[in-house]
């Protein structure tokens, strides 16, 4: 059985992340695909006080869960369907690439570019260094697009 076609969106606390989510949700609804939102929790630096390190890791995980829940609700308001969510751990680029490679149903990685300046570390990595090893389509959504234009393009 073939896995359902899925648009994967990396959720961060940024306007371009919300722009990418909006495009992915509308596009997926248009073509009958699923959406998965992921957030990445970076490892905490080693601290001599283990309890403090554990508390920091738990707080980072709770923040990621809350951010995903809020964006999943926003996505459901757009399409009527609640997307899947997942928290990944580790270096963001490596964790996302490993997740994509482990899930053949992922048909597209959807990233938002910054509205001005540097497009972002993940965009740079996936459009540059990892472009030839990515097993799915990479969609870059310009961060400066307004919601009406996104709806037209999706």
LINDA-V189538 format. One line per field, one symbol per residue. phi: phi as a letter, one per 40 degrees, with the letter a starting at -180 (. if undefined). A space follows every 50 residues. Layout:
BEGIN
phi = ???
END
This chain:
BEGIN
phi = .ccccbccbcbbcacccccccdccccccccbgbcbbbbbbccccccbcbd ccccccccccccccccccccccccccccbgbcccbabbbhcdcccccccc ccbccccacbbccccagdchcccdcccbdcdcbccacbbbbdccccdccc cccc
END
